[in-house]
Amino acid sequence: MSVIRIVWGTAGGPTELSSFDAALADAGIHNYNLVTLSSVIPADPEIEVVGTAPDLGPVGAELHTVESSATAAPGERVAAGIGWSRSESGRGIFYEVSGEDPDDVRAEIEAGLAAGRQLRDWTFVDTETVVRAVEADEEYASAVVCAAYGRSRLGL
């Protein structure tokens, strides 16, 4: 894996699942079977903040991700976010949070990253955060922020 891409999307739909699928489409990762990872970053890959993913391989293949997502019913607001910290060696951690208020989500990400850094005997040098919020009007609305690891692969 040469790159981890940070992607995000927000969208609405008539059901919770359809709005989630539409948000994944906005992020460019709706045609993959997402495999959720815990939050450890290997030393080698670059992290690119891209918004919408490029073509990452075969439709229906597995795509490994760290995912934050939230869905709002009509009249509600939600936010999803991911933060990451990397060490001098490139190793690092992701921390993902969802909630109602984007400022609260960002604060919880920062607190979680601080706690995660304390658990590791690494010298951290870089921290970034991406948070996206959406308000549902007449339909459900979803926000997703994902770290997509490399390209999709057929795991069958």
N, C-alpha and C positions, 0 to 999 in steps of 0.2 A: 504494500500500500504506500503510495507516494504522497497522498494528500487527503486531508480531512476537510470537507466543505461545510461551512455553516450556511444553512438555508432556512428560509422562513416563508410562511404564507398565512393569509387570513382570507376567509370566505364565508358565505352563508349558504343555507340550503333548507329544504322543507323538513328534514329530520336531523337528529344529532349526528348520525353517521354520515349522511350526505354532506353536511357542512364540514365535517372532518376530512372527508375525501376531497372536497373542493379546496380546502386549505392545503392539503398535501399536493394537489395539482398546482396551486399557486406557487408552491415551493419547488415544483418539478420532480417530486418523488412519489407520485401517486400510482405509478405503474410497476412498482416493486413490492415484494413481500418484505416488510421491514422486520428486522431482527434486532431486538433491543439489547444494548450492551450496558454494562455498568460504566463507570465514568473515568476510566484510566486512559491516558493518552500515551501511546508509545513515543520513544525518543525521535524516531526518524521522520515521520510525515510532517509536511508543512500544513498549516491551517489557513485556509482561504475563506474569507467572508464574502460569499457570492450572492446571497439572496435567493436566486433561483438556480437549481442544479442544471448542469448541462446533461446531455445523454450519458447515462452511467452504465449502459449495458443492456442485456436482454430483458424484455418485458417479462414479468412474473418471477424473475430471479430474486435471490436474497440480497438485501442491502442492509449492512450493519449500521445502526444508528444509535446515538444517544438522543432521546426525544423528550421534549416538553410540549404538552398540548393541553388545551382547555376549550370547552364548549359552553356557550351561553345560550340560555333560553331567551325568547323575545323579551326585550326590556332590560336585559342584563348586560354586563360588561365583564370580559375576562382578559387575562394576559398570560403569556407563556414566555419563558426565557431560559437561556443557557449562558453560563459564564465559564471561563476557563482560566487556569493559571498554569504556566509552564516554568520548568526549572532551567538552570544553565545547561543541563544535558539534553534538554528538549522534552524529557518526560513531564507529564503533568496530569491534571485532573479537570474533569468537567463537573459542573453542578447545575442541575436542572430544577426549575420551580415553575408552578402555575398557580394562579390565584385570580382575584378580582381586580386588584389595583396594580398598575405597572410599577409604581414606585415601591410598593411593598414587595413585589416579586424581585425587583432589583436589589433591595435591601437584604432579602432572604438569601439571594444568590451570593452576595458579598459575604454575609455571615457564614454561609456554608463553605465557601471557598476558604475563608480564614480558618475554619475548623479543620478542613481537609489538609491544608498546608501544615498545620501543627502536628498532624499525625505522621508526617513524612519527614525524613531527615534529608531533605533536598533544599537547595538554595533557589527560591522562586524569583524570577526576574520579570515576568510578563503576566498581566491579567487583563482580560477583556470580557465584555458582556453584550449580549443582544437580547432585547425584550421587545415583543410585539403585542399589541392590544387590539381588541375588536369589540364593538358594541352591536348587539343583536337588535334589529328593528322589528320587522314582522316575521322573520324566520330565525331559525337557529344560526349561530355564527361561531366559528372556531378559529383559534390561533394556534399555529405550530411553529416551533423553532427546533431544528434538528442539526446534529453533527453527523454528516454522512461519511462513513469511512470507505475511501477508495471507490471501487466500481462494484456493480451488482455481480453476483455469481450464482450459477446454477448449483444447488446443493443436493440434488437428488441422486 
